[in-house]
Amino acid sequence: MTQFADTTDKPAQRARNVRLALILASIAAAFFVGFVVKITLLGKA
């Protein structure tokens, strides 16, 4: 079995992983902030 990870450039792959992680973290943060704003403005009802 061949592993495709051996043929990729490790620094470039790491940079792509970091970029993806930051994008996903920003999406999660946006949902969290939206939830907090919703609770603050509309109450807990």
DSSP file (Angstrom, degrees, kcal/mol; ACC not computed):
  #  RESIDUE AA STRUCTURE BP1 BP2  ACC     N-H-->O    O-->H-N    N-H-->O    O-->H-N    TCO  KAPPA ALPHA  PHI   PSI    X-CA   Y-CA   Z-CA
    1    1 A M              0   0    0      0, 0.0     2,-0.3     0, 0.0     0, 0.0   0.000 360.0 360.0 360.0 135.5    0.0    0.0    0.0
    2    2 A T        -     0   0    0      3,-0.0     2,-0.5     2,-0.0     3,-0.0  -0.724 360.0-140.8 -97.9 149.5    1.3    3.4   -0.9
    3    3 A Q    >   -     0   0    0     -2,-0.3     3,-1.0     1,-0.1     4,-0.3  -0.938   2.0-157.7-110.0 124.4    0.9    6.5    1.3
    4    4 A F  G >> S+     0   0    0     -2,-0.5     3,-1.0     1,-0.2     4,-0.5   0.686  85.6  75.2 -73.3 -17.1    0.2    9.7   -0.4
    5    5 A A  G >4 S+     0   0    0      1,-0.2     3,-0.6     2,-0.2    -1,-0.2   0.773  86.9  62.6 -66.8 -24.7    1.5   11.7    2.5
    6    6 A D  G <4 S+     0   0    0     -3,-1.0    -1,-0.2     1,-0.2    -2,-0.2   0.768 101.2  51.0 -71.6 -24.1    5.1   10.9    1.5
    7    7 A T  G <4 S+     0   0    0     -3,-1.0    -1,-0.2    -4,-0.3     2,-0.2   0.583  94.8  87.4 -90.8 -10.0    4.8   12.7   -1.8
    8    8 A T  S << S-     0   0    0     -3,-0.6     2,-0.6    -4,-0.5    -3,-0.0  -0.564  87.7-105.6 -90.6 155.4    3.4   16.0   -0.4
    9    9 A D     >  -     0   0    0     -2,-0.2     4,-2.7     1,-0.2     5,-0.2  -0.684  27.6-146.5 -77.8 118.7    5.5   18.8    0.8
   10   10 A K  H  > S+     0   0    0     -2,-0.6     4,-2.6     1,-0.2     5,-0.2   0.895  94.6  47.6 -60.7 -45.2    5.3   18.7    4.6
   11   11 A P  H  > S+     0   0    0      0, 0.0     4,-2.2     0, 0.0    -1,-0.2   0.900 114.5  47.9 -63.1 -37.2    5.5   22.5    5.2
   12   12 A A  H  > S+     0   0    0      2,-0.2     4,-2.2     1,-0.2    -2,-0.2   0.902 112.1  49.1 -68.3 -40.2    2.9   23.2    2.6
   13   13 A Q  H  X S+     0   0    0     -4,-2.7     4,-2.4     2,-0.2    -1,-0.2   0.908 111.2  50.2 -64.7 -41.2    0.6   20.5    4.0
   14   14 A R  H  X S+     0   0    0     -4,-2.6     4,-2.6    -5,-0.2    -2,-0.2   0.902 109.0  51.7 -63.1 -41.0    1.1   21.9    7.5
   15   15 A A  H  X S+     0   0    0     -4,-2.2     4,-2.4     1,-0.2    -1,-0.2   0.901 110.3  48.6 -63.5 -40.5    0.2   25.4    6.2
   16   16 A R  H  X S+     0   0    0     -4,-2.2     4,-2.4     2,-0.2    -2,-0.2   0.904 111.8  49.8 -64.7 -40.6   -3.0   24.0    4.6
   17   17 A N  H  X S+     0   0    0     -4,-2.4     4,-2.5     2,-0.2    -2,-0.2   0.912 111.3  48.2 -64.8 -42.3   -3.9   22.2    7.8
   18   18 A V  H  X S+     0   0    0     -4,-2.6     4,-2.4     2,-0.2    -2,-0.2   0.915 111.7  50.2 -64.3 -42.8   -3.4   25.4    9.8
   19   19 A R  H  X S+     0   0    0     -4,-2.4     4,-2.1     2,-0.2    -2,-0.2   0.923 112.1  47.2 -61.5 -44.5   -5.5   27.4    7.4
   20   20 A L  H  X S+     0   0    0     -4,-2.4     4,-2.6     1,-0.2     5,-0.2   0.907 111.1  51.7 -63.3 -41.9   -8.3   24.9    7.5
   21   21 A A  H  X S+     0   0    0     -4,-2.5     4,-2.5     1,-0.2    -2,-0.2   0.905 110.1  48.8 -62.2 -41.4   -8.1   24.8   11.3
   22   22 A L  H  X S+     0   0    0     -4,-2.4     4,-2.2     2,-0.2    -1,-0.2   0.887 111.2  50.1 -66.1 -38.6   -8.4   28.6   11.5
   23   23 A I  H  X S+     0   0    0     -4,-2.1     4,-1.9     2,-0.2    -2,-0.2   0.941 113.6  44.8 -64.1 -47.2  -11.3   28.6    9.1
   24   24 A L  H  X S+     0   0    0     -4,-2.6     4,-2.3     1,-0.2    -2,-0.2   0.885 112.9  51.2 -65.4 -38.7  -13.2   26.0   11.1
   25   25 A A  H  X S+     0   0    0     -4,-2.5     4,-2.5    -5,-0.2    -1,-0.2   0.882 108.8  51.2 -66.0 -37.5  -12.4   27.7   14.4
   26   26 A S  H  X S+     0   0    0     -4,-2.2     4,-2.1     2,-0.2    -1,-0.2   0.874 109.5  50.3 -68.9 -35.0  -13.7   31.0   13.1
   27   27 A I  H  X S+     0   0    0     -4,-1.9     4,-2.1     2,-0.2    -2,-0.2   0.928 112.0  47.4 -65.8 -44.3  -16.9   29.4   12.0
   28   28 A A  H  X S+     0   0    0     -4,-2.3     4,-2.3     1,-0.2    -2,-0.2   0.904 112.0  50.4 -62.6 -41.0  -17.3   27.8   15.4
   29   29 A A  H  X S+     0   0    0     -4,-2.5     4,-2.9     2,-0.2     5,-0.2   0.884 107.9  53.3 -64.8 -38.4  -16.6   31.1   17.1
   30   30 A A  H  X S+     0   0    0     -4,-2.1     4,-2.4     2,-0.2    -1,-0.2   0.913 110.1  47.3 -64.2 -42.0  -19.2   32.9   14.9
   31   31 A F  H  X S+     0   0    0     -4,-2.1     4,-2.3     2,-0.2    -2,-0.2   0.915 113.1  49.1 -63.6 -42.2  -21.8   30.4   16.0
   32   32 A F  H  X S+     0   0    0     -4,-2.3     4,-2.4     2,-0.2    -2,-0.2   0.930 112.3  46.8 -64.1 -45.7  -20.9   30.8   19.6
   33   33 A V  H  X S+     0   0    0     -4,-2.9     4,-2.7     1,-0.2     5,-0.2   0.914 112.2  51.3 -63.0 -42.1  -20.9   34.6   19.5
   34   34 A G  H  X S+     0   0    0     -4,-2.4     4,-2.4    -5,-0.2    -1,-0.2   0.895 110.0  49.4 -60.8 -40.4  -24.3   34.4   17.7
   35   35 A F  H  X S+     0   0    0     -4,-2.3     4,-2.5     2,-0.2    -2,-0.2   0.915 111.6  48.3 -65.0 -43.5  -25.7   32.1   20.4
   36   36 A V  H  X S+     0   0    0     -4,-2.4     4,-2.5     2,-0.2    -2,-0.2   0.912 112.4  48.6 -64.1 -42.9  -24.5   34.4   23.1
   37   37 A V  H  X S+     0   0    0     -4,-2.7     4,-2.8     2,-0.2     5,-0.3   0.912 111.0  51.2 -63.3 -42.0  -25.9   37.5   21.4
   38   38 A K  H  X S+     0   0    0     -4,-2.4     4,-2.8    -5,-0.2     5,-0.3   0.935 112.3  45.4 -60.5 -47.0  -29.2   35.7   20.9
   39   39 A I  H  X S+     0   0    0     -4,-2.5     4,-1.5     1,-0.2    -1,-0.2   0.907 115.0  48.8 -63.1 -41.2  -29.4   34.7   24.6
   40   40 A T  H  < S+     0   0    0     -4,-2.5    -2,-0.2    -5,-0.2    -1,-0.2   0.918 119.5  35.7 -66.2 -44.2  -28.5   38.2   25.7
   41   41 A L  H  < S+     0   0    0     -4,-2.8    -2,-0.2    -5,-0.2    -1,-0.2   0.865 128.1  32.3 -80.2 -37.2  -31.0   40.0   23.5
   42   42 A L  H  < S-     0   0    0     -4,-2.8     3,-0.5    -5,-0.3    -3,-0.2   0.533 102.3-129.3-100.7  -7.1  -33.9   37.6   23.6
   43   43 A G     <  -     0   0    0     -4,-1.5    -1,-0.3    -5,-0.3    -2,-0.1  -0.268  40.6 -64.0  82.9-178.2  -33.5   36.2   27.1
   44   44 A K              0   0    0      1,-0.2    -1,-0.2    -4,-0.1    -5,-0.1   0.286 360.0 360.0 -92.1  11.0  -33.5   32.5   28.0
   45   45 A A              0   0    0     -3,-0.5    -1,-0.2    -6,-0.1    -2,-0.1   0.486 360.0 360.0 -71.9 360.0  -37.0   31.9   26.9
